[in-house]
Amino acid sequence: MGEAQTLAKPGGAMVSGLVCALLGSIAFSGKAIIVKLAYRYGVDAVTLIMLRMLFALPFFLFLAWHGGRPRNGVAVPAITSRDMLGIAALGVSGYYLASYLDFAGLAYISASLERLILYLNPTLVLLLGWALHGKRIGKAQAMGVGLSYAGVMVVFGHEISLSARHAAWGTLLVFLSAVSYALYMSYSGQMVQRLGSLRLAGLATSVACVLCIAQFVVLRPMASLVPLAPAVWWLSVLNATVCTVVPVLLVMMAIERIGSGLTAQLGMVGPLSTIAMGVLILGEPMNAWIVLGSVLVFSGIYVCSRWRAQK
């Protein structure tokens, strides 16, 4: 039914939806490249994520306000104390921890490996559903999960041969980031239905922004911002806007036009663009290990996605 509705959409809406999905995926993938570029100027993860969230906070507050406006003259549900606890928990798990662990891990591993690990998110949601809620995992899904993790292990095995201690630590941090975001995805369903995706995303990300700023205030002196290279500031502005706020809006527009299923499938462009930008901008190597690992990861996610679509 969903596919039929998507195909029935006007040509203009379909084309614009496809463009939004592709551009949003590519913009999201640029985050890792910008973080790796900023690290070349000696900045640390605590400072870098604070700058990103500081510049993004006004946009997220606007999203929360816009999502809380009446819809077609009907007032949206009021936020209860239970909602506030849920928003705080989702903000910590889905955006604060996930973002900080990802930024910290990128200091030790390549952008290509980072993006492939984060692309495991659907398999992590699947495994959490089995572990926490007893949801059954089919044979096709299990095969897809196995392929995906085998692909990550291929790329990880290559990197660990170059820098064992650093690669292992960075991989663990990014994997924990993916787990943290998968927990957010697993528990956000009911709140999305109640509060709306735009409102919930704006509120949860605003919580994360405040936490990242507070973390910097506690752990770093304000004077540490003075010697930062101008490039770090500009890269942080780009990260907050082009690679954070803009892709959120683009993906939302894409879902509205072509549906969540097709938008998610087009998200495969993200890891590919990260790998390409890593090679062209960062000078990261492109070798048979990365190609093989990427093929295995994409194949595994595709198998899982096809099984869910058929069910």
C-alpha positions as CSV (number, residue, x, y, z in Angstrom):
1,M,0.0,0.0,0.0
2,G,2.8,2.4,0.9
3,E,4.7,1.7,-2.3
4,A,1.5,2.2,-4.3
5,Q,0.9,5.6,-2.6
6,T,4.5,6.6,-3.3
7,L,4.3,5.7,-7.0
8,A,1.0,7.5,-7.2
9,K,2.5,10.8,-6.1
10,P,2.8,13.6,-8.7
11,G,6.0,13.6,-10.7
12,G,7.2,16.9,-9.2
13,A,6.7,15.7,-5.6
14,M,8.5,12.5,-6.4
15,V,11.5,14.2,-8.0
16,S,11.8,16.8,-5.2
17,G,11.5,14.0,-2.6
18,L,14.3,12.0,-4.2
19,V,16.5,15.1,-4.4
20,C,15.8,16.0,-0.8
21,A,16.6,12.4,0.4
22,L,19.9,12.3,-1.6
23,L,21.1,15.7,-0.5
24,G,20.1,15.1,3.1
25,S,22.0,11.8,3.2
26,I,25.1,13.4,1.7
27,A,24.9,16.4,4.0
28,F,24.6,14.1,7.0
29,S,27.7,12.2,5.9
30,G,29.8,15.3,5.7
31,K,29.8,15.6,9.5
32,A,32.6,13.0,9.9
33,I,34.7,14.8,7.3
34,I,34.3,18.2,9.0
35,V,35.2,16.6,12.4
36,K,38.3,15.0,11.0
37,L,39.3,18.3,9.4
38,A,38.8,20.2,12.7
39,Y,41.0,17.7,14.6
40,R,43.9,18.7,12.5
41,Y,43.9,22.0,14.3
42,G,44.4,20.4,17.8
43,V,40.8,20.8,19.1
44,D,39.4,18.1,21.3
45,A,36.0,16.4,21.2
46,V,34.5,18.2,24.2
47,T,35.2,21.6,22.6
48,L,34.2,20.6,19.1
49,I,30.8,19.1,20.0
50,M,30.1,22.2,22.2
51,L,30.7,24.5,19.3
52,R,28.5,22.4,17.0
53,M,25.6,22.3,19.5
54,L,26.0,26.0,20.4
55,F,25.5,27.0,16.8
56,A,22.7,24.5,16.2
57,L,20.7,25.3,19.4
58,P,18.7,28.2,18.0
59,F,17.6,26.1,15.0
60,F,16.5,23.2,17.3
61,L,14.6,25.6,19.6
62,F,12.8,26.9,16.5
63,L,11.9,23.3,15.4
64,A,10.5,22.6,18.9
65,W,8.4,25.8,18.8
66,H,7.2,25.2,15.2
67,G,6.3,21.6,16.0
68,G,4.3,22.7,19.1
69,R,2.0,25.1,17.1
70,P,-1.6,24.1,16.5
71,R,-2.2,21.8,13.5
72,N,-5.1,22.8,11.3
73,G,-6.6,24.8,14.1
74,V,-6.2,21.8,16.6
75,A,-4.0,22.3,19.6
76,V,-1.2,19.8,20.0
77,P,-1.0,17.7,23.2
78,A,0.4,19.5,26.3
79,I,3.7,18.3,27.6
80,T,3.3,16.4,30.9
81,S,5.9,15.8,33.6
82,R,6.2,12.3,32.2
83,D,6.8,13.7,28.8
84,M,9.6,15.9,30.1
85,L,11.3,12.9,31.7
86,G,11.0,11.0,28.4
87,I,12.3,13.9,26.4
88,A,15.3,14.3,28.7
89,A,16.1,10.6,28.5
90,L,15.8,10.6,24.7
91,G,18.0,13.7,24.5
92,V,20.7,12.1,26.5
93,S,20.6,8.8,24.7
94,G,19.8,9.8,21.1
95,Y,21.7,13.0,20.8
96,Y,24.1,13.8,23.7
97,L,25.8,10.5,24.2
98,A,25.5,9.4,20.6
99,S,27.0,12.6,19.3
100,Y,29.8,12.8,21.9
101,L,30.9,9.2,21.6
102,D,30.9,9.6,17.8
103,F,33.0,12.7,17.9
104,A,35.4,11.1,20.4
105,G,35.7,7.9,18.3
106,L,36.5,9.9,15.1
107,A,39.8,11.0,16.7
108,Y,41.0,7.4,16.4
109,I,39.5,5.8,13.3
110,S,38.8,6.8,9.6
111,A,35.6,8.5,8.5
112,S,34.9,5.5,6.3
113,L,34.9,3.0,9.2
114,E,32.9,5.4,11.4
115,R,30.1,5.7,8.8
116,L,29.9,2.0,8.2
117,I,29.6,1.4,12.0
118,L,26.8,4.0,12.3
119,Y,25.1,2.4,9.3
120,L,24.6,-0.7,11.4
121,N,21.8,1.2,13.3
122,P,18.9,-0.8,11.8
123,T,20.5,-4.1,12.9
124,L,21.1,-2.7,16.4
125,V,17.4,-1.7,16.6
126,L,16.5,-5.2,15.5
127,L,18.8,-6.8,18.1
128,L,17.5,-4.5,20.9
129,G,13.9,-5.5,19.9
130,W,14.9,-9.1,20.4
131,A,16.8,-8.5,23.7
132,L,14.4,-6.1,25.3
133,H,11.0,-6.9,23.9
134,G,11.4,-10.6,22.8
135,K,10.7,-9.8,19.1
136,R,11.5,-12.7,16.8
137,I,14.4,-12.4,14.4
138,G,13.8,-14.3,11.1
139,K,16.5,-16.3,9.3
140,A,16.8,-13.6,6.5
141,Q,17.2,-10.9,9.2
142,A,19.9,-13.0,11.0
143,M,21.8,-13.5,7.7
144,G,21.6,-9.7,7.0
145,V,22.9,-8.9,10.5
146,G,25.7,-11.4,10.0
147,L,26.7,-9.9,6.7
148,S,26.7,-6.4,8.1
149,Y,28.9,-7.1,11.0
150,A,31.2,-9.2,8.9
151,G,31.7,-6.1,6.7
152,V,32.5,-3.9,9.6
153,M,35.0,-6.5,10.9
154,V,36.8,-6.6,7.5
155,V,37.4,-2.8,7.6
156,F,38.2,-2.9,11.3
157,G,40.7,-5.7,10.8
158,H,42.5,-3.6,8.2
159,E,42.6,-0.5,10.4
160,I,43.7,-2.4,13.6
161,S,46.6,-3.8,11.6
162,L,47.8,-0.2,11.2
163,S,47.1,1.1,14.7
164,A,45.8,-1.6,17.0
165,R,45.2,0.3,20.2
166,H,43.8,3.5,18.7
167,A,41.6,1.7,16.1
168,A,40.1,-0.6,18.8
169,W,39.3,2.3,21.1
170,G,37.8,4.4,18.4
171,T,35.7,1.6,17.0
172,L,34.3,0.9,20.5
173,L,33.4,4.5,21.0
174,V,31.6,4.8,17.7
175,F,29.8,1.5,18.2
176,L,28.6,2.6,21.6
177,S,27.4,5.8,19.8
178,A,25.4,3.6,17.4
179,V,24.0,1.6,20.4
180,S,23.0,4.8,22.2
181,Y,21.1,6.1,19.1
182,A,19.5,2.7,18.6
183,L,18.1,2.9,22.1
184,Y,16.6,6.3,21.2
185,M,15.0,4.7,18.1
186,S,13.6,1.8,20.1
187,Y,11.9,3.9,22.8
188,S,10.9,7.0,20.8
189,G,8.0,5.5,18.9
190,Q,5.2,6.2,21.4
191,M,6.4,9.7,22.1
192,V,6.7,10.5,18.4
193,Q,3.0,9.5,18.0
194,R,2.0,11.7,20.9
195,L,4.2,14.8,20.4
196,G,5.0,14.6,16.7
197,S,8.4,14.0,15.1
198,L,9.3,17.6,14.6
199,R,8.5,18.7,18.1
200,L,10.1,15.7,19.8
201,A,13.3,16.1,17.7
202,G,13.5,19.8,18.4
203,L,13.1,19.3,22.2
204,A,15.4,16.3,22.5
205,T,18.2,17.9,20.5
206,S,17.8,21.1,22.5
207,V,18.3,19.0,25.7
208,A,21.5,17.5,24.1
209,C,22.7,21.0,23.1
210,V,22.4,22.3,26.7
211,L,24.2,19.2,28.0
212,C,27.1,19.5,25.6
213,I,27.5,23.2,26.5
214,A,27.4,22.4,30.2
215,Q,29.9,19.7,29.7
216,F,32.4,22.1,28.2
217,V,31.8,24.7,31.0
218,V,32.5,22.1,33.6
219,L,35.5,20.4,31.9
220,R,37.2,23.3,30.1
221,P,38.1,26.9,30.9
222,M,36.5,29.5,28.7
223,A,39.9,30.8,28.0
224,S,40.6,27.6,26.0
225,L,38.4,29.1,23.2
226,V,40.7,32.0,22.6
227,P,43.6,30.2,20.9
228,L,41.3,28.1,18.6
229,A,42.1,28.5,14.9
230,P,39.5,30.5,12.9
231,A,39.0,27.4,10.8
232,V,37.7,25.5,13.8
233,W,34.9,28.1,14.2
234,W,33.9,28.0,10.6
235,L,34.0,24.3,10.4
236,S,31.8,24.2,13.5
237,V,29.3,26.5,11.9
238,L,29.2,24.3,8.8
239,N,28.8,21.2,11.0
240,A,25.9,22.8,12.9
241,T,24.1,24.1,9.8
242,V,25.0,22.2,6.6
243,C,25.6,18.8,8.3
244,T,23.1,18.9,11.1
245,V,20.1,21.3,10.7
246,V,19.8,21.3,6.9
247,P,19.8,17.5,6.5
248,V,17.2,17.1,9.3
249,L,14.9,19.4,7.3
250,L,15.7,17.7,4.0
251,V,15.0,14.2,5.3
252,M,11.7,15.4,6.8
253,M,10.7,16.9,3.5
254,A,11.7,13.7,1.7
255,I,9.6,11.5,4.0
256,E,6.7,13.8,3.4
257,R,7.0,13.4,-0.4
258,I,8.2,9.8,-1.0
259,G,7.7,8.0,2.3
260,S,10.1,6.8,5.0
261,G,10.9,3.5,3.3
262,L,12.3,4.9,0.1
263,T,14.0,7.7,2.1
264,A,15.7,5.1,4.2
265,Q,16.9,3.1,1.2
266,L,18.4,6.3,-0.4
267,G,20.3,6.7,2.9
268,M,22.8,4.2,1.5
269,V,24.3,7.1,-0.4
270,G,25.5,8.5,2.9
271,P,28.2,6.0,3.7
272,L,29.3,6.0,0.0
273,S,29.7,9.8,0.0
274,T,31.6,9.6,3.3
275,I,34.0,7.1,1.8
276,A,34.4,9.2,-1.3
277,M,34.9,12.5,0.6
278,G,37.3,10.7,2.9
279,V,39.5,9.7,0.0
280,L,39.2,13.1,-1.9
281,I,39.3,15.5,1.0
282,L,41.1,13.7,3.9
283,G,43.4,11.6,1.8
284,E,42.2,8.3,3.4
285,P,43.1,5.2,1.5
286,M,40.7,3.4,-0.8
287,N,41.5,-0.3,-1.0
288,A,40.0,-3.7,-1.4
289,W,39.3,-4.1,2.3
290,I,37.1,-1.0,2.4
291,V,35.3,-2.0,-0.8
292,L,34.7,-5.6,0.4
293,G,33.5,-4.4,3.9
294,S,31.2,-1.8,2.4
295,V,29.6,-4.3,0.0
296,L,29.0,-6.7,2.9
297,V,27.5,-4.0,5.1
298,F,25.2,-2.7,2.4
299,S,24.1,-6.2,1.4
300,G,23.3,-7.0,5.0
301,I,21.2,-3.9,5.5
302,Y,19.5,-4.5,2.2
303,V,18.5,-8.0,3.2
304,C,17.1,-6.8,6.6
305,S,15.2,-4.0,4.9
306,R,13.7,-6.2,2.2
307,W,12.6,-8.7,4.8
308,R,10.8,-6.0,6.8
309,A,9.2,-4.6,3.7
310,Q,7.8,-8.0,2.7
311,K,6.5,-8.7,6.3
